[in-house]
Amino acid sequence: MLAVDEISPPETSQSARRAALDIAVHRDFATIEETWRRFEAHAVMSPYQRFDFLHAWHHHLGRRRGIAPLVIEGRRGTETGFIWPMGISAHGPLRIGVWLGGPYTNYNMGLYDAALMPRLTREDITAILAEAAGAAGRIDAFALINQPEAWGGRTNPFLALPHQPSPSFAYSLTLDAGFEEILTRRRHARTRKKMRWQNRKLAEFGGYDSEQITDAAAAHRILDIFFEQKRARFAQLGITNSLDEPGAHAFFHDLIDRRARTGNPVLDLAVLRVAGKIRAIYGGGSANGRYSCYFNSIRMDDMARFSPGELLQNDVIKACCAQGLESFDLGIGEAQYKTAICENIDPLFDCFAPLTGAGRAFCAVEASAYRIKRSVKQNRRAWAIVKRLRQIRRAISAARAADLPPDSQPD
């Protein structure tokens, strides 16, 4: 299906009449906070749509990017039927509607009453978006990327809009049995042999222990170690460290504080130690039966060859099973460690919906760019070339920093 299709402004205030909804457009978080917190307790949603996650993101990052809240609420009488956590992003003179969260959310979607989801039609959604654009003064287009086709076994209503596949897939695991049964199902004999080897080798250093961090002060210290580990890893891969963005560290530290204040699992940390040092870190959140991994890291030293991140991941999954969670995901992006444990490939899609002539031009360019990005990322040879170019760029940058010719650097 084509990803670009123009939204026409509603001729009257009959938006969403088919779904019998009243629409409220919130331009700040304060007017929707109480409703949002109450709704998220039972809504169909991912952990990324928690109020605390997106409010903290906007406070520390979204405002810096010039994104203004545009939270759309659909009500049936006094009951909330959905919340679409969107914002308005400035692209030059254009005003573009986007999902809140930017690159920090792996799954972009609304929060829904389960019974409403199959009732929302393409006509409903386009009418609601047009009404919200009118309430905002002007929106030239909506660019809604990385949306899951389904969540919790329910089809995403936005799939009814014109759309195209996102550049990457996401990966998840169904927790429908005990951990040992899942491990047997997903880990082949060769992998289980590797795990035994890992345990034997680490036993030579006193073995390893993992811990779910519950103390806020300890969590803050571990989060700083995570940033250090990630900085080293990004430098090794020749990738720009997105976590150096102003506000990024404060965002995650804020999530820890909100976790301590509310008790909501908006960010939980786990660590794996060997010989008294933290070798791997896992961070993620959960909501309504689903655990989403936000980030992970390992210490790049002589212990890295024993795959401490893989061992910690197993312990995190085991903890999810013990908590009675229904599913676990590792988010967007292709990686061997994801396909090794995750049995589900979650297709994602992008929608580009213009409302003005300038918005149509913007959407045409964006849709084309995302299609090209997908063609590269889903082509192993092309993606390998991209990763090699990143390594070359890293070598050149390191050589310049040392004031040495690139050829003098070790391969």
N, C-alpha and C positions, 0 to 999 in steps of 0.2 A: 504494500500500500504506500502511496506517496505520502511523504512526511509533511508537506506544506498544503494547507487548505485554509482559505481566508475565513475569519469569523466576522459575521455581520452584526452590527449593533442591534439590540432588540428594538422593535418598533414601539413597544409599550413596556410597561413594567411587569410583563407576564413571564419573566424569567423563571425557569424551572417549574412551570405550572404542571407539566406532566408528572413530575415526581412530588407534587404538592408540598413544595418547600418554600419557606421564606428565607431570603438571603441577607446576611449581615456582613459588611466588609469592615474589618478592623485595621486601623492604620497604626496601632501601637499594641504592644503585648499586654498592657495593663487591663484593657477592656475585655480581653478574652482569657486571661490567665486562669481565673477560677473555673470557668467552663471547661477549658482545655484540660486542666489537671483532673477534674472529675471525669471527663470523657475518656481520657487515656487509660483509665483503670479497666475498661472493658472493650475499647475500640479495636478494630482490626487495624494494625499499624506495625511498623518496624521500630526497634529501639531508637532509631534516629529521629523519630517524630515525637519523642518526649518533649514536653514544654521546656524542661531544664536544659536539655541538649541544645535546642535551637535558640532559646533565649540567650544562653551563654555564648553561643556562636555569634549571634548578631551583636551582642554587647562588645565582644572582643575583636571580631573579624568583619562581620557584615557591615557595620557602620563605617569601618575604615575603607571598605570597598564602595561606599556610597549607596548601599542597598537599604531601601526603606521598606518596612513591613507592609504586607498586603495579605492579611490572613482572612480567608473567606470561610464563613460558617453557614451551613445549611441547617435550618430548623424545621421540624414538623411539630407545630404547636409550641410547646415549651421544651421539647426534647431535641437535642442536637443529633442531626443525622450524619454530618460530616464536618471536618475541618480541613481546609487546604492551606498548609503553611507556606505561603508564597511571599515574594517581595518584588520590588521594582528596582532594576539595575540600570544605571545609565551607561549607554554605549554611544559616546559622543552626544549628539543631540537626540538620540533615540532613547525611549523608555521601554525596557524589556521586562516582562513578567517572568520570574524564575522561581524554582523551588528554593526555599531557604536551606542553608547548610553548605552550599558550594561543594568543593572537593572533599569536604570532611564527612559527607554522607555517602554511603555506598548504595543505598536504596532511597530513591525519591518517590514519595507518594503522599496521599492524604491519610487522615484518620477517619474511619468509617464505622457506622452502625452496620453490623453484618447483614441485616435484613434489607438495608437500602442498596447495597452494592449492585445487585443484579437489576435493580429498577432504574438506575441512572442510565439514560440514553445519550447518544452523541448529541442530539438536539438539546437535551438538558444541560450538558456540560458546556457546549458552545454558548448557550444563552447565559449561563452563570458567569462564564469568563467575560463575556461582553458587558454584562451588568457591572462586574467588578472593575473593568477597565473604565467604564463611565464614571463610577464612583471615585476612581483615582484621578480623574481629570483627563488623562490621556495615557494609553499604553499602545505602543506601536505593534507589539507582537509578544507572544508567549513562547519562550524557548524552554521546554520541559524535558530534561534529559535524564538518562539512567533510571527509568521507571520499571519496576518488576511487572512482568505480564500477569503474575498472580501472586497472592500472598495468603498463606494459611489455607490453601486449597480454593481460594475465591478469586475470580477474575478481576483484575484491576479495571475499574470503569473507564479510565482514560485510554484503554486499548481500543475503544470504539472510535477514537479520533484517528485521522490520518497519521501514520507513524512510520518509522524505519528502525531497523535493529541498531542498538547502541554499539559502539566500537568493541566493547568487551562484554564477556559474560560474568556472572557472579556464581559462587559455588557454595553449596550447603549440604548438610548431613541431617537425615531424619533420625531422631533419637527415639526409636520405637522399641527398643529392647535395652537390656543391661549393657554396660560398657564392654564387658568381655565378649559378649555376642556380637556387638557392633565391630569391635576390633577384629574378631575372627572373620567377619563378613567382608571387611574392607581391607584388611592387611593380608597380603599373600604370604606364602611360606617363606619366600626369600626376605620379605620385609620383617617378618617376625624373627627370622634368624639374625637380621641386622640389629633388631632391638635387644636380643640376648647379648650380642657382641658389644653394643653400647653399654649395657649394664655391667658386663665383665670389665671393660676398659675403665669405666668410671669408678668401679669398685677399687681399682688400684690407687685412686685418689681419695678414698674414703666414701665413695658413692655420692649420690646426689639427693637433695631434698627439695620439694616444691612447697609453696605456701600461698594461700589466698590471703591477700593483705586486707585487714579490716581496720587498722589504725590509720587515721587521716594523716598524722604527722609522718608516719612511715611511708604512706602512699606518695606524699609530696617528694620525699627524698628519692624514692624509686623512680618517680616520673622524671626527675632530673637526670638520673642514670640512663633512662630510656632515651632521652634527647641526645645524650652523649654517644650512646651506642648507635643510634640512627644516623647521627652526623658522620660517624666514621664509615658506616656502611654506604651511605649515599656518595661519599667521597670516593670510596673504592670502586663504585659502579659508574662514576662520572655523571651522576644525576643531581640536578639542582635540589637542594634541601628545602622542600616546601615548608618544613617545620621551623625554618628560620624567619618565616613571615612574621612581621610585627603583630603581636597579639596571639599567636598560636600557642605559645607556652602558657600564657595567662588563661587561655580558653580551657585547656585540659586541667590546669590547677583549679580553676573554678568548678569544673565538674566534680573534682574530688571533694571540694567544700560543700557543694550541693548534695552530694551523696551522704555526707556526714550529717547535714541538717535535716534532710527529708527522709532518709532511709531508702529512697528509690535507687535501684541499681543502674544509675545513669553512667557510671564508670567504675568497674571493678578491676583491680590489678592482681596479677599472679606472677610469681618469680620462681626461678629454678637456680639453686646454688650448688656449686661444686668447689670443694676446698675453701669454703668460706666466702667465695666471691659470687656475685650475681652474674650468671652466664646467659640467662634468657628472661625476657619479660613479655607478658601478655596483658593487653588491655581491651576491655569490651564492656558492653552493656546488655541488658535483657529487658524484654517487655512481652507480657502475655504469652509466655511459653517459648520465646525465641531468644537465643543468645547470638549477638553479632560481635565478631572480633573487629575492633577499631584499628588496632595496631599490634605489632609484635617486633621484637628485636633480639639480637644475640650479641654477646661480647666477641669481637673479632680477635681471638687469640688461639693458642694451641689447642684449646678445648672445643673450638668450633667444629672440628672434624668429626666430633661425636654427636653432632646435630642436637644440641641441647634444646633448641626451639621445638623440635619434633617431640621430644620427651615431655616438655612442658605442655604442649598442645594436647597430648594424650591425657595428662592430668586435668586440664581444663575441661575436656570433654567428659571425663569421668565425673567431675564435680557437677557438670550440667545434668548428667543422668541422675545423680544422687538427688538433685534438686527437683527432679520431675519435669524438666524442660522438654519440649517436644522437638526442637530443632536447633541447629547450630550452623552458623555460616562464617565464611572467611572473606566475604565481600567480593569486590570487583577485581578483575585482573587475572590473567592466565599465569599459573605457576605450578611447578611440579608438586610442591608440597600440598597444594590445594587439591589437585586431582587424585593424589595418593589416598586421601582420607574422605573427601566429599563425593558422595554418589550422585548428587543432583547438580545439574547445570541449570542455573536460573537465567533464562533469557531476559534481557532488558531492552527497552525501546525508548526512542526519542520522538517528541512531537514539536513541530514548529508551526505556530498558528499566528499568522499576521492579521492585524486589524486595519492597517493603513498601507498606502503605497510604499512608503519607506520601509515599513515593517515587512512587506512582501519581499523586497530586495534583500533585506537583512536575513530573512529566513531561507531564501534560496541559497545564499552564500554559506550560511551556517550548516544547512542540511548537506550541501555538497562537501564541506570540509569534514563533517563527521562521517560521511560515507567513505571518503578517502582514508581517514584515520582507521576506520574499521578494516578496509581492504589491506592496509599495512599490518595491523595488529593480528589479523587472522591468517596472514601469510607467513609461515614460519621462516622462510628464507628472507623475506623483506624485513621482518621484525628482528632477525638476527643481525642484519646489516645495520639497522638503527642502533641496536645495543652496542655493536662494535664501534660505530661512530662516536657513541657516548664515551667509550673507553679511550678512544684516540683524543677526544676533546679533553678528557681528564688528564691524559699524559701531557698534552700541550700546556694545559693550565699549570700543572705541577712543574713543568720545565721552565715556564716563564717565571713562576714564583721563585725558583732556585737560580734563575738567570743562567740556565744551561740549555744547550740545543736539545730538541726532542730525541734525537738519535742516541744521546748519551744516557737516556733513562732506561732502566731495566724493563724487559717485556713483562 
